[in-house]
Amino acid sequence: MGETVVGILGFLTIVAIVVTLFKSKTLPSIAFIVFPSILAVILMIGGYYNIEQVGKLIKGGFGSTGATAALFVFSVLYFGIMTDAGMFDVIINKLMGLVGDSVIGVTLMTAVIALIGHLDGGGASTFCIVIPAMLPIYKKMHMRPTTLLRIAVLAMGVLNLMPWAGPTMRAASVLNMEAGNLWTTLIPIQIFGIILCLAHAVLAGFQEQARGAGLHGKLAQTEGAVEVAEAAADTKTNDLARPKLFVFNIILTIAVIGLLIWDQFPSYVPFMLGVAAGILVNYPDVKLQKKVINLHAGPALMMCSTLMGAAILMGILVYGFNVDGSAVIAKPGTEMAIVSVVTCMADLIKMILPAALGSHLPLVIGILSVPLALCFDTDSYFYGMLPIMIAIGAGFGVEALPIAVAMVVCRNCATFISPMVPATLLGIGLADVDIKDHIKASFLYVWAFSIICMIFAIILGIIPL
């Protein structure tokens, strides 16, 4: 079987995965197992690989995703414990006391709460924090819920660059590096993005004021909005809240993030230590410990299964064999005995891609990331497209890291306007906004936001011009 045929089969596999996920025919983890397995069988029948080699490829794929899976499981558990203990509730209630009746204060606070709420990297949990807390206030102030969503998704997109967030973890897996190391490169862009999203929140406040929003604005007051807002402001009670341990939980969270920044351990170790300390201090009773872990086991298991399925996809598509017979990801200077499927796919694209365009691949993929985000879910984008882009870039002498940075930064901005992302559907449902209205109100802002962040990365020299 020739490399051209292998490349075509690789593209058919990616298309099958994307179409299946787009039509919601199955879970990502199942698609990542089934279609690459079918490809592996075809490649064995065609004589490109033998069964022993396929086993080595899959083992190699697991080697690149194992650490990422551990990071996600323990980060979900840690932030779940902090949420149950009420740490975020205390912070949000204190912040909301500062808002008063200022429209700009409301929009700015929306961004701050979204930034804080998205520390766990979970889109669904952040929407569940931000929208129920802020929507009654937006109604009281006669502000549009589409503005609430736009402010939230831009803030979430910036925080999604954290090493325990999905896109950064996925990109790190493809690069075969620690997520914390990739985050170190992204930190300046993330700081700039946070400032930019706060500036956007102020702009959104002025826009809402201009159309008559406010307690005493030109828009008619919504009947019953005051009562709804007051009800929403009441402190939630639950048997897991630990308000007396707020200071301890804040110090513990700062310590966990500090260990991540210090970068002396694998990224998952600080969260493992944080989970152990957090659950022992907040919930010393064994029965409560089991209850808390069970509450967050579902999301952790779902993402972990997706990562394990992605190991099959990564192994079959991305790994090839060097002259020693070891399954490896091809790097510049590596002599390969059997090139990977992704390399075959990249060779096909390089035949038609102009050299001038290929040499500026990070810029091209950065500009196209937001439109592409509407068509690809996070998994297929990073596990499917990123390896292909890296392989294409290698053919034009472009390093893998700038390509990954462009894809992570620019795509993150658009993560939560994509209908392919389940959390987006949850967010618009909570805000009672149609998906078309959400995209219409946010798309151009998100696209401009992503390009500005990319320009900043170019100025810093992170992405070559």
N, C-alpha and C positions, 0 to 999 in steps of 0.2 A: 504494500500500500504506500503510495507516494505522499510526500509532505503536503502537496496541494490538496489532495483528497482529505487528509487529516485536518487541515485548516478549515475546509468547508464543513466537515462534520462538527468541528468545534463551534463554528458559528451557528449551525443548526441546533446544537445543544443549548447555547445561550439564548437563542430565540425561543426555543421550547420552554425554557425556564421562565423567561420574562413573560411570555404569553400566558403561561399557566398561572403565574402569580398575579398578573394583571386581571385575569378573569376570576381570581379567587377560587380556583379549582382545588387547591390543596395548600397545606402549610409550607412555608419556605424550607423547613428542614426536610420534608418529604421530597420536595422537588429537587433539592440539592443531592439527595441520595439516589433517586430514581434515574434521572436523566444522565448524570455522569456515569452511573453504573451501566446503563444501556450503551453509552459511548465506549466504555471500557470493553464490553463484550464484542462490539463491532471491531474495535482495534485489535483485539485478540484474534478474531476470526480472520481479519485482514493481514495478520502476521506482523503488525507494527509493535505490539507488546506480547509477552507471554504471561501466563497467570501469575508466576512468581514476581515478575516486574510490576504487575498491577498491585499486588500486595505491598510492595515496597513504596509505590507511589502513594497509596492510601496512608501508610504509616508516616510518610513524610508530611502529608497534609495535616495529620493529627499533631505532629510536632510543631507546626506553625500556629495552631489555634488553641492548644491546651492551656497555655498561660492566659490567653484572652478570656477563655471560658471561666477560669478560676477568678479572674479579676471581676468579671460581671457578676458572678454568683455572690461574692462577698461584698461588693459595693451595693448591690440591691439589698442584701440583708442589713448592711450597716445603716444606710439611709432610711430603710424601713423601720429599724429600731428607733432612730432619731425622730422620725415622723410620729410613730406611735407614742413616744415619750413626750411629745408636744413641743419639741424644741422649735420647729418652724412656726407653730401657732403663736408662740410667745413673740417671736421676731415680727411676724406679720401684724399682730395686734398693736405692737408698739409703733410700727411704721405708719399704720393707718391713722393713729392718733395725731400724726403730724400733718395730715393732708388738709383737714378742714373742708372748706367749700371751694377750693381752687381747682379749676379744670386742669390746668397745667400740673398741679400737684398730683391729681388723680392719674394722669397719663404717666408722669414720671414714676409714681409709686407702683404703677402696673409693671413697668420695666424692671424696677428693683425687686419686686416680689417674684417676677418670672425668673430673674437671674438667680435669686436665692433658691427658689423652688426647684430649679433645674440643676442644682448641684449634684443630684443623684443621676443625671443623664437620662432620666425616663420621661419621655414626652407625655405619656398618659397621666402619670402622677402629677406632673407640673400643671397640665390643664385642669386637673381635679383640684389643685390648690388655687390657681390664679382665677379661673373663671367664676366658680361659685363665690369667691371672696369679693371680686370686683364687679361682676355683672349687675348686682343690685345697686351699686354706687353709680355705675354708668347710666342705669335707668333713672335714678334719682336726679342725676345731673344732665339728663336728656342728651347723652352721648351715644354714638353709634357702636354697636357690638362688633362691627367689622374693624373699627379702630382698636378696640380691645384685643382682638385676635391678631391684628397686624403687629402691634407693639409686643405682644407676648411671643409670637413666632420669631421675630428678629432677635429678641433677647435669648430665647431658647437656642436659636441657631448659633449664637456666639458661645454660649456655655456648652454647647454640644461638642466643642473642641477639647473638652476635658479628656484625660487619658482613659477614664472608665466609661465614657460615652460611646455609643455604638459605632459611629463613623470613624472616629479616631482609632478605636480598637480594631475595626475591620481593616483599615488602611495599614495599621502596624502589622497585622497578621500577614497581609500580602507582602509587605516589605521585609517580613521575617525579622522584626526588631521589637523591642519593648515599647509598649504604648507610651510610657513615661518619657522615653527618649524622643519620640516623635513630638510629644506635647512640648518639650523644651524648645523645639524649633518654632512651634506655633504660638508660644506665650506672647511675644510682642504683637502679633496679629490679633490675638484674643483681647489683649488690653485695649488696643485701638478699636476693635469691634465693640467692646463694652462702652467706651466713650461715645462711639458713633450711634449705638442703639439708644443711649440716654439722650443724645442730641435729637434723634428722630422722635423720641417720646415728647420732648418739649415742642418740636414742630407740630406733632399731632395734636397737642394741647391747644396751640394757637389756631390750628385748623378747625377744631371743634368749637372754640370760642367764636371764630368768625362766622360760623353757621348758626350761632345763637345758643350754644350749650351753656349750662350753668344753672345754679339754683334759682337765679333771678334773670335768666336769659330770655330770649325771644320765643323759644320753643315752649309749647304748652306742657304743664307739669303732668306727669303720668300719675293717674290716680292710684293711691295705695303704695307708691314707690317708697315713701318715707318709712312706712311700717315694714316693708320688705327689707329695706336696708338695715333698719334697727334689728330686725330678727337675724339677719345674716351676720351682724356684728357681735352677737352673743357668743360667748366663749363656748366651744364645743366641749362636752363632757364625755369621757370614756374611761373605762377602768384601767387603761394602759397608760394614761397621762401621768407624767412624773414632773410637775412644775418645780418641785423643790430641788430637782437635780439639773435644772437648766444650766447653771454655771458649769457644772461638771461636763455636761454634754457639749457645750460650746468649746470648752478647753480641749476635750477629747477630739472633736472635729477639727479644730485648728492643728492639733498634733498629728492627726492622720494626713491632712493636706500638707503639713510641713514635711513629713516623712516622704511623701510623694515628690515634693519639690527637691528634697535633699538627694533623692535618686540613688541611694546606696543599696536598695533592696529591689527585688522584682515588684512591679506595681501592685500585685495582689496582696503582698505581705502586710502593708499598713492597714488594709481593710480587714484582713484576717485578725490582726491584733485589735483593731477597733471593734469588730464584732464581739470578740471575746470579752473585752473590757466593758463595752456598752451593755451587753446583755446581762453580765454578772452583776453590775452595779444597779442597773435600772430594774432588772427582774431576777432577783436572787432565787425565787421559787422555780423549781424545775418545771412544773406544770405551765407556768406563765412563759418560760423560755420556749417550750414546745409550741405553745399557742402563737407566740410572736413569729417564730420561724415558719410555722405552717401558713401564717397569713401571707408571707412573701415567697413561699416556695413555688407558687404557680408561675409568676413572672420570671423568676430565676431559672426554673426548669425549661420554660419556653425558649428563652434566649440561649441557654446552654445547649439545648437540643438543636437549635438553628446553627450554632457554631460548630457542633459536632458534625452536622450534615454538611456544613461548608467545608469541613476537613476533607470529605470525599471529593467535593467539587474542586477544591484547591489542589489536592493530590493528583487527580486525573488530568486536570487542565494545565496546571502551572509547573509541576515537577517533570524533569526529564532525567536522563542518566549520563553521568560523566564517564570518562574512559576507565575508571575504576569499577564501574558498575553500581555506583551509589546513586540513589534518587536525590537530586539536588535542584535548586532553583538556579537557572543559568545566570551568571554574572559576567560582566566584561572580563575577558581573559580566561574564562573557564572553557576548557575543551570538552565538548559534549559528544558522546557516542550516539545518543538518541535524543533529539531535541523535543521539547515539550509541545503539547497541543497548542498552547498559547503562542509559542514561537512560530509555529506553522500558520496560525491565524494572522499574526503580525506581519509575516512575510507577504501574505496576500494583500494586506492593506498597503504595505510599503510600495507595492508595485504601482499603485494608482495615486498615492499621496505625493504631492509635489515636495521636493526637497526643501524649498523655502518655507512651506507650511510645517513640515516635520520638525525643522529646527526650532520652531516656536510653539511646540506642542503644548507646554504648560499654559501659555496664553490662550490658545485655541480652546483647550478643554475647560479652562476657567470661565471663558465667556459663554460657552455652551452649557455649563453645568446646571444653571437654573432652568432653562427650557427642558433639558434632559431629565431633570428631577421630577417633572410632571409625568414622565413616561416610565421611569424606573423606580423600583423600590430600593431601599438602602442596601439590602443584601446583594441583589443582582448588579447594582451600580458598582459597588466596591469589589465584590468577589468575582464579578464577571467582566466589567469594563476596565477597572484599574490595571489588572495584570496585562491586558491587551495593550493599553496605552503605554505601560512601562516597557513592554517588549518593542513596541513601535519606536518609542523614544530612544531606546538603546541603539536601534539601527541608524539613527541620525545623530548619535553622540550626546543625547540628552540624558542626564542622570535621573534615576527613579524618584529621588526625594522631592525635587521641585514639582514633578507631575503629581505626586501624591498630595503635596501641600495644596496645589491649585484645586485638585478635586475635592479634598476635604473641606477647605475653607469656603470655596464658592458653592459647593453642593450643600453644605450645612445650612447656609442662609435660607435655602429653599426647602429644607427637609419637611417643615410642618405646613407647607401649602400644597404638598403633593397628595393627591388622592390615593396614591400607592402606599402611603404610610398610615397604618391603622390609627395612630394617635391623632392624626389630622381629623379623621372622621369623628373621633370622640370629642375633640375640641369644638368643632362646628355644631355638634349635637348639643353640647352643654350651653353653647352661646346662642343656640337656635338660629343659626345662619346657614344658608344654602352654600354648598361647596363652590358653585359658580360665583357667588357674591364674594366669598372669601378670597378666591383666586383673583377676581377682578380688582378687589380693593388692595391686594397685597403684591401682586406679581411684579409690577414695574418698580415698586419700592425695594422689594427683595433683590431684584436683578441689579438695580443700581447699587444697592448695599454691597452685594457680592463683588461687583467690579471695583468699587472703591477700596474694599479690603485687599483685592488682588493688586491694585496699583500700589497700595502701601507696602505689600510684600515685595513688590518689584523695587521700590525705593530702598528698602532695607537690604536688597540683594538676595533675599530668600528664594525668590523666583527670578530666573534670568530673563532679561529682555530679549 
